[in-house]
């Protein structure tokens, strides 16, 4: 579908797409009225028309009839933020590629449909403007692409870190008849400021660990970072300092120092008061003025904090708040109920904070059975 801003288009017109140098031919022109497609002989400024069977046209492209007009671009549209999410997976095994292809086509058609692939949780997340938007997408997946999907709320991206300094040590020694394996690592860990990520520091003196094995120690440490310590979530905001170790002129190997680095890091984590961090998001809510008190109560009941408010127009209040992402799972439905459908909101990530002790205990308890299975 396209809108004519200048000039005329007739069946058979040659058009260029954006900066493309190869023209396309507009075969038939259609006016759409619900399910009815009416063929027309000309499209003039103001008309919204459709052409079929041209896959190269995508959202926001400019169509023009001269290569010299390729410099013309549309002003970027300000689209609403896609905040409502659902994790999806096909009900039938083997439909993963069909799902990927369908999502690629749907997201190309709909600029407010966002697709996220969360490797840590091994899930595909659809994000849209609300429950009705994603319900329409799912119906299209079923009717047009014959895909039946299971859906669930997206996983919360918790993280782990440490609250204290600690030291760890491990010696990896293995003898199998021929050449053995040997590596010994001493390291210390310390917390970093929120959002600092991860630092690996080589402070080994005198060649206690030969330089060629330091990357193996780091690889062992990073393997633990990815898999977590308490509840299987990635570890962040930690500095690891390797300061000593031992090697053997014959038996020292990469695998030995990788194993020693991993076990030394795990030992240090157990002593460093590991904690779970939860994501905190900025919430911007537009609501009728008379509903501000109800919204404030709703937020405070879910560990939210109001940071300020404004009146963008008469009768409307904009509330700026922060809240844990885990507390906002059913917020769209609650907001719709409180404001009778007149409220709207947007989210964006702010920072991580330590999760409440009861939540941490719950996450650790839920992880233990999975860890034992693995």
C-alpha positions in Angstrom: 0.0 0.0 0.0 1.2 3.5 -0.8 0.1 7.1 -0.8 0.6 9.5 -3.7 2.0 12.8 -2.7 2.9 14.2 -6.1 2.3 13.3 -9.7 0.2 10.5 -11.1 0.6 6.7 -11.4 -1.2 4.6 -14.0 -1.1 0.8 -14.6 2.2 0.1 -16.4 4.1 3.0 -14.9 7.8 2.4 -14.2 8.8 3.2 -10.6 12.1 3.2 -8.7 12.2 2.2 -5.1 14.2 4.4 -2.8 17.8 4.5 -4.0 17.4 1.5 -6.2 18.6 1.7 -9.8 16.4 -1.0 -11.2 12.9 0.1 -12.0 9.7 -1.9 -11.3 6.5 -2.0 -13.2 3.3 -1.2 -11.5 0.9 -3.8 -13.0 -2.6 -3.3 -11.6 -3.6 -0.5 -9.2 -6.2 -1.2 -6.5 -8.3 0.8 -4.1 -9.0 -1.1 -0.9 -12.3 -1.0 0.8 -12.3 -3.5 3.6 -12.1 -6.9 1.8 -13.0 -5.4 -1.5 -10.2 -4.6 -4.1 -11.3 -2.2 -6.8 -9.1 -1.8 -9.8 -8.5 1.8 -10.8 -6.9 3.4 -13.9 -5.0 6.3 -12.2 -3.8 7.3 -8.7 -3.5 11.1 -8.0 -2.1 13.0 -5.0 -4.0 12.1 -1.8 -5.0 8.6 -3.1 -4.0 5.5 -1.0 -3.6 2.6 -3.4 -2.1 -0.9 -3.5 0.0 -2.9 -5.9 0.7 -6.6 -5.8 3.6 -9.0 -6.2 6.5 -6.6 -5.6 8.4 -7.9 -2.6 11.1 -5.2 -2.8 8.8 -2.5 -1.4 9.1 -2.1 2.3 7.8 0.3 4.9 8.9 3.9 4.5 10.3 3.5 1.0 9.8 6.4 -1.4 8.6 5.5 -4.9 9.6 7.8 -7.8 9.7 7.7 -11.6 13.2 9.1 -12.2 16.6 7.9 -11.0 17.5 11.5 -10.3 15.0 11.6 -7.4 16.7 8.9 -5.4 17.9 11.6 -2.9 14.3 12.2 -1.7 13.7 10.7 1.7 10.7 10.8 4.0 10.9 12.5 7.4 11.1 9.6 10.0 7.8 8.8 11.6 7.5 9.0 15.4 6.0 5.6 16.1 4.7 4.5 19.5 6.9 2.3 21.6 6.3 -1.4 21.4 6.1 -2.4 25.1 3.7 -5.4 25.3 5.6 -8.7 24.9 4.9 -12.3 24.4 7.3 -15.2 24.2 6.3 -17.6 21.4 7.3 -21.0 20.1 5.7 -23.4 17.6 3.6 -26.2 18.9 4.9 -28.6 16.3 8.6 -29.5 16.3 10.3 -28.6 13.0 8.3 -25.4 12.5 11.1 -23.1 13.8 12.3 -22.1 10.3 8.7 -21.4 9.2 8.2 -19.3 12.3 11.3 -17.3 11.6 10.3 -16.7 8.0 6.8 -15.6 8.9 8.0 -13.2 11.6 10.5 -11.6 9.2 7.6 -10.9 6.7 5.3 -9.6 9.4 7.8 -7.3 11.0 8.7 -5.9 7.5 5.0 -5.1 7.1 4.4 -3.7 10.6 6.9 -1.2 11.9 5.4 -1.4 15.4 6.0 -5.2 15.6 9.4 -5.9 17.1 11.1 -9.3 17.2 13.7 -10.1 19.9 15.8 -13.3 20.1 16.9 -13.7 23.7 19.8 -16.2 23.6 20.1 -16.5 27.4 16.5 -17.7 27.8 16.4 -19.4 24.4 13.1 -17.7 23.5 11.7 -15.5 20.7 9.7 -12.5 22.0 7.2 -10.5 20.0 6.7 -6.9 21.2 3.7 -4.8 20.1 1.5 -1.9 21.1 -0.8 -4.0 23.3 -2.7 -7.2 23.8 -5.0 -6.6 20.8 -2.1 -5.9 18.5 -0.3 -9.1 19.3 -3.6 -11.1 19.2 -4.1 -9.9 15.7 -0.5 -11.0 14.8 -1.1 -14.4 16.2 -4.4 -14.8 14.3 -2.5 -13.9 11.1 0.1 -16.5 11.9 -2.6 -19.1 12.3 -4.8 -18.1 9.3 -2.2 -17.0 6.7 0.9 -19.0 7.6 -0.8 -22.0 9.2 1.4 -21.8 12.3 0.0 -22.7 15.8 2.1 -21.2 18.6 2.4 -21.5 22.3 2.7 -18.2 24.2 3.8 -17.1 27.6 5.1 -13.9 29.3 8.7 -13.1 28.4 11.4 -14.2 30.9 12.7 -11.4 33.2 16.4 -10.7 32.4 17.7 -11.1 36.0 21.5 -10.8 36.5 23.9 -11.9 39.3 26.8 -10.1 40.9 28.8 -10.1 44.2 28.6 -7.8 47.2 32.0 -8.3 48.7 35.6 -9.1 47.8 36.9 -12.7 48.0 39.7 -15.0 46.9 39.7 -18.3 45.1 42.2 -21.0 44.4 42.2 -24.2 42.4 44.7 -26.8 41.3 43.9 -29.0 38.3 46.0 -32.1 38.2 45.3 -35.2 36.1 47.5 -38.1 35.2 46.4 -40.6 32.6 49.5 -42.7 32.0 51.1 -40.5 29.4 51.4 -36.7 29.5 49.2 -35.3 32.3 47.4 -32.1 32.9 48.5 -29.5 35.4 47.4 -25.9 36.2 47.1 -23.9 39.4 45.4 -20.5 39.7 45.0 -18.0 42.5 42.6 -15.1 41.9 40.5 -12.5 43.8 37.2 -10.9 42.8 35.6 -7.6 43.8 32.4 -5.9 42.9 32.2 -3.1 40.4 29.8 -0.2 40.1 26.3 -1.0 38.6 26.5 -1.2 34.9 30.3 -1.5 34.7 30.2 -5.0 33.2 33.2 -7.3 33.7 36.9 -6.8 34.0 39.6 -9.4 33.8 43.0 -8.3 35.2 46.3 -10.2 34.7 48.5 -9.4 37.8 50.7 -12.5 37.6 54.4 -11.7 38.3 57.5 -13.6 37.4 55.8 -16.0 34.9 54.1 -18.1 37.6 51.5 -18.6 34.9 53.0 -18.5 31.4 51.5 -15.8 29.3 50.1 -18.2 26.8 47.8 -19.8 29.4 46.3 -16.5 30.7 43.6 -16.5 28.0 42.7 -20.0 29.0 42.2 -18.9 32.6 40.0 -16.0 31.3 38.0 -18.5 29.2 37.3 -20.6 32.2 36.1 -17.6 34.2 33.9 -16.3 31.3 32.2 -19.7 31.1 31.0 -19.2 34.7 29.9 -15.6 33.8 27.5 -16.9 31.2 26.0 -19.7 33.3 25.7 -17.9 36.6 26.3 -19.1 40.1 23.1 -18.7 42.2 20.2 -19.1 39.8 21.6 -19.5 36.3 21.6 -15.8 35.3 24.6 -14.0 33.7 27.1 -12.5 36.2 28.0 -8.8 35.8 29.7 -5.9 37.5 32.6 -8.1 38.7 36.4 -7.6 38.5 38.5 -10.8 38.4 42.2 -10.4 39.3 44.5 -13.4 38.6 47.6 -12.8 40.8 49.5 -16.1 41.1 49.6 -19.7 40.1 51.9 -22.6 39.2 52.6 -24.4 35.9 54.5 -27.6 34.8 57.0 -27.5 31.9 55.4 -30.7 30.4 51.9 -31.2 31.8 50.6 -27.6 31.7 47.9 -27.3 29.0 45.1 -24.8 28.0 42.4 -27.2 29.3 44.1 -27.5 32.7 44.3 -23.7 33.2 40.7 -23.3 31.9 39.4 -25.8 34.4 41.5 -24.3 37.3 40.3 -20.7 36.4 36.7 -21.9 36.4 36.9 -23.7 39.7 38.9 -20.9 41.4 36.2 -18.3 40.3 33.4 -20.5 41.6 35.1 -20.8 44.9 35.6 -17.0 45.1 31.9 -16.4 44.2 30.7 -18.6 47.0 32.6 -16.4 49.5 31.8 -13.0 48.0 28.1 -12.8 49.0 26.5 -13.4 45.6 23.2 -11.7 45.0 20.6 -11.5 42.2 19.9 -8.2 40.4 16.5 -7.3 38.9 15.9 -4.9 36.0 14.3 -1.5 36.9 12.5 0.3 34.1 11.4 3.9 33.6 7.6 4.0 33.2 5.9 7.0 31.5 2.1 6.9 31.9 -0.4 9.2 30.2 -3.7 9.1 32.2 -6.8 11.2 32.7 -6.2 13.7 35.6 -8.9 12.2 37.8 -7.2 8.7 37.7 -3.8 9.9 38.9 -4.4 8.7 42.5 -5.5 5.3 41.4 -2.4 4.9 39.2 -0.1 6.1 42.0 -1.7 3.5 44.3 -1.3 0.8 41.6 2.4 1.6 41.2 3.2 1.8 44.9 1.5 -1.6 45.4 4.0 -3.1 43.0 7.2 -1.6 44.3 7.0 1.4 41.9 8.2 4.9 42.8 6.8 8.1 41.2 9.6 10.4 40.2 7.5 13.3 39.0 4.4 14.4 37.0 3.5 16.9 34.3 0.3 18.1 32.5 1.0 17.9 28.7 -2.5 19.1 28.0 -5.6 20.0 30.0 -7.3 17.1 31.7 -4.3 14.7 31.2 -1.4 13.9 33.5 1.9 12.4 32.6 3.4 10.3 35.4 7.1 9.5 35.4 8.0 6.5 37.6 10.4 3.6 38.1 9.4 0.1 38.9 10.8 -3.5 38.7 10.1 -5.1 35.4 8.9 -8.2 37.1 6.0 -6.3 38.7 4.6 -5.0 35.4 3.6 -8.3 33.8 -0.2 -7.5 34.0 0.2 -3.7 34.1 -1.3 -3.1 30.6 -4.6 -4.8 31.6 -4.7 -3.0 35.0 -4.1 0.4 33.3 -6.8 -0.3 30.8 -9.2 -1.2 33.6 -8.4 1.8 35.8 -8.6 4.4 33.0 -11.4 2.8 31.0 -9.0 2.5 28.1 -7.9 6.1 28.1 -4.5 5.5 29.6 -1.2 4.7 27.7 2.3 4.0 28.8 5.9 3.4 27.6 8.8 1.6 29.2 12.6 1.8 28.8 15.4 0.2 30.8 16.9 2.2 33.6 19.3 0.1 35.7 19.7 -3.0 37.9 19.1 -3.2 41.6 19.4 -6.0 44.1 16.2 -8.1 44.2 14.3 -8.4 47.5 15.5 -11.3 49.6 12.3 -13.3 49.3 12.4 -13.0 45.5 16.1 -14.1 45.4 15.2 -17.2 47.5 12.4 -18.0 45.1 14.6 -17.7 42.1 17.3 -19.8 43.6 14.8 -22.5 44.7 13.3 -22.6 41.2 16.8 -23.0 39.6 18.0 -26.0 41.8 15.9 -28.7 40.1 17.0 -27.5 36.6 20.6 -27.4 37.7 20.3 -31.0 39.1 18.8 -32.2 35.8 21.7 -30.6 33.8 
